[in-house]
């Protein structure tokens, strides 16, 4: 008799893919925010250095 995966297994796989996708999106969002903060700090430091000159 052939083995057929249950629908429950398929559901768990689908939910895991959703979690992985959401995790990747959250990581990308956090990285983008971190880069924006670094850029703002860099611009602020350059502006302060320009004022001192």
N, C-alpha and C positions, 0 to 999 in steps of 0.2 A: 504494500500500500504506500502511496506517495505521501510525502510530508508537505503540508501547505502551511505557510506562516499565518498566524492569526491576525485578525484586523487590529487587535490590541497592540501587537508588535509594530505594525505599520503606523499606528497612531503615535506610539512612543517615538519612533524614528522621525516622524513629521514634526512633532513637538520639539525634539532635540535640534532639528535643523532650524526651526524658528528661534530657539534660544541662542544658537550659535550666531545666527544672522543678527539678532538684536545686540548680542555682546559685541560683535565686530563693529556695528554701527555706533554703539556707545563709546567704544575705544577710539574710533575715528573722530568722534565729536570731542572727546576729551583731549586728544592730540591737537586738534585744530584750535581749541581754546587755549591750550598751553602755548602753542606757537604764537597766537595773537597776543597773549600776555607778555611773552618774551620780546616781541617786536615793539610793543608799547613801552616797555621798560628801556629798550635800546634807544628809541626815539627820545624819550624823556632824558636819558643820560646825555645824548648828543645835544639836546636843547640846552641843558644846564652847562655843558662844556662850552657851547657857543656864547652863552651869556657871560661866562667868566673871562672870555678872551677880549 
